[in-house]
Structure formats: C-alpha cells, structure tokens
C-alpha cells in the first residue's frame, strides 16, 4: 500500500472514531460499549495482516492474537456478564503461538506457551461456577490433550 493511501485510511479511521466518541459524549448514542473492542480488533487485524503478508513477520501473530483476544474478552464480558472472558483470551493467545509454530516449525518454542494457554483454557471455570472446575466443563482437559496431539504431530520431520 502506498504511503498516501495509508495516510488517508488512517485519517478516516481516526475521524470515525472521533465522531463515535463525540456522539457518546454528547449523549446521542451509547458508543462506549463497542469502541474499545473495535479499536482492539482493528489493531489485531493490522498485526495479522503483517503476519499474513510476509513469511518473515512470524512475530506479528502473537500481538495480533492478543489484541483480538482482548476484543473478544471485552465483547464477551458485555454480553455474558464476564463469565467466559478470560477463557477467550487464552484461546486467542494459544492460537497466536500455534500460528508461529505452523508458519516456522523451527520455532518449536512456540509450542510451550501455546500448550500452556490451551491447557489453562481447558481448566478455566467460568465465573459463577463453584467447586471443582471440571464439574461443569463439557470436555475436561480437552485443551491439554489437543496440545499433546499438536506437539506430537510436529515432533518428527
């Protein structure tokens, strides 16, 4: 993308965000609930576009997935009262690290945080459930099993 086009797009995005925040401040429209997730999602998409664009940009999958995960956490917290927010963040972060490994199998270290995130997600109890975390989870330990299968598939080349 040429520099002039990028500047025009960035300017339009800033103007739209400014108008949305102004409408919220004046009281015409309640935009505060979706401006923050929109900003996080936009930043995440920019990083994922960098990741997709060039093979050398494997690192961009990590911040891209974190920003998209934050957008999902905020949106989920608004829709469900915060019951599943952290679980979505762990899923997105694990997917980002898994994408790093899939792009460059030499980056085997990315399997470690990916597995940790998927395992945490599988054992994370939603807010409002008491007691043993696996009691109400439909697939207890599924993230850990998925990670072991994923790690084992790339172990021998």
C-alpha positions in Angstrom: 0.0 0.0 0.0 1.3 3.4 -0.9 2.1 5.9 1.8 -0.6 8.4 0.7 -3.3 5.6 0.7 -2.2 4.5 4.2 -2.4 8.1 5.4 -5.8 8.6 4.0 -7.1 5.4 5.6 -5.6 6.2 8.9 -7.1 9.7 8.8 -10.6 8.3 8.0 -10.3 5.8 10.8 -9.3 8.5 13.3 -12.2 10.7 12.2 -14.7 8.0 12.5 -13.5 7.1 16.0 -13.6 10.7 17.0 -17.2 11.1 15.7 -18.3 8.0 17.6 -16.7 9.2 20.8 -18.2 12.6 20.3 -21.7 11.1 19.9 -21.2 9.2 23.1 -20.0 12.2 25.0 -23.0 14.4 23.8 -25.4 11.6 24.7 -26.8 11.0 21.3 -25.6 7.4 21.1 -24.0 4.9 23.5 -20.9 4.0 21.6 -18.5 3.4 24.5 -19.5 -0.2 24.7 -18.2 -1.1 21.3 -15.5 1.5 20.6 -12.9 -0.3 22.8 -13.4 -3.7 21.3 -13.4 -2.1 17.8 -10.0 -0.5 18.5 -8.5 -3.7 19.8 -9.9 -5.7 16.9 -8.6 -3.2 14.4 -5.1 -3.3 15.9 -5.2 -7.1 15.9 -6.2 -7.2 12.3 -3.3 -4.9 11.4 -0.9 -7.3 13.1 -2.4 -10.3 11.5 -2.2 -8.6 8.1 1.5 -8.2 8.7 1.7 -11.8 9.7 0.0 -13.0 6.5 1.8 -10.6 4.2 5.4 -11.8 4.7 6.9 -15.0 6.0 9.5 -13.1 8.0 6.8 -11.5 10.1 6.0 -14.6 12.1 6.2 -12.5 15.3 3.1 -10.5 14.3 0.8 -13.4 15.1 1.5 -13.0 18.8 0.4 -9.4 19.3 -2.3 -9.8 16.7 -3.9 -12.7 18.6 -3.6 -10.9 21.9 -5.4 -7.8 20.6 -8.1 -9.9 19.1 -8.4 -11.8 22.3 -8.8 -8.6 24.3 -11.5 -7.5 21.9 -13.2 -10.9 22.4 -12.9 -10.5 26.2 -14.5 -7.1 26.3 -17.3 -8.2 24.0 -17.9 -11.4 25.9 -17.9 -9.5 29.2 -20.5 -7.2 27.9 -22.7 -9.9 26.5 -22.4 -12.5 29.2 -21.6 -10.6 32.3 -17.9 -11.6 32.3 -18.5 -15.4 32.7 -16.2 -16.6 29.8 -13.9 -13.6 29.2 -10.5 -15.0 30.3 -11.1 -18.2 28.5 -11.4 -16.4 25.2 -8.1 -14.6 25.9 -6.3 -17.9 26.5 -7.8 -19.4 23.3 -6.7 -16.4 21.2 -3.2 -16.3 22.8 -2.7 -20.1 22.3 -3.8 -19.8 18.6 -1.3 -17.0 18.1 1.6 -19.1 19.4 0.4 -22.1 17.4 0.4 -19.9 14.3 4.0 -19.0 14.9 4.9 -22.7 15.1 2.9 -23.6 12.0 4.5 -20.7 10.0 8.0 -21.6 11.1 8.4 -25.1 12.5 11.9 -24.1 13.6 10.2 -22.0 16.3 9.4 -25.1 18.3 9.5 -22.9 21.5 6.1 -21.5 20.5 4.5 -24.9 21.4 5.2 -24.3 25.0 3.2 -21.1 25.5 0.6 -22.4 23.1 0.1 -25.6 25.2 0.1 -23.7 28.4 -2.7 -21.3 27.1 -4.8 -24.2 25.7 -4.4 -26.1 28.9 -5.3 -23.1 31.1 -8.4 -22.6 28.9 -9.5 -26.2 29.3 -9.4 -25.9 33.1 -10.7 -22.4 33.5 -14.0 -22.4 35.3 -16.5 -19.8 34.2 -17.4 -17.1 36.8 -20.3 -18.2 38.9 -19.4 -21.9 39.0 -18.2 -23.2 42.3 -16.1 -26.2 43.2 -14.1 -28.4 41.1 -13.5 -26.7 37.7 -14.1 -29.8 35.6 -17.6 -30.4 37.1 -19.4 -28.3 34.6 -16.9 -28.3 31.7 -18.2 -30.3 28.7 -14.8 -31.6 27.7 -12.5 -31.7 30.8 -8.8 -31.5 29.9 -9.5 -31.2 26.2 -7.0 -28.4 25.7 -4.2 -30.4 27.2 -5.0 -33.4 25.1 -5.2 -31.2 22.0 -1.9 -29.7 22.7 -0.2 -33.1 23.2 -1.5 -34.3 19.8 -0.5 -31.0 18.2 3.0 -31.1 19.7 3.4 -34.8 18.8 2.5 -34.2 15.2 5.4 -31.9 14.5 8.0 -33.7 16.6 9.3 -35.9 13.8 10.2 -34.4 10.4 
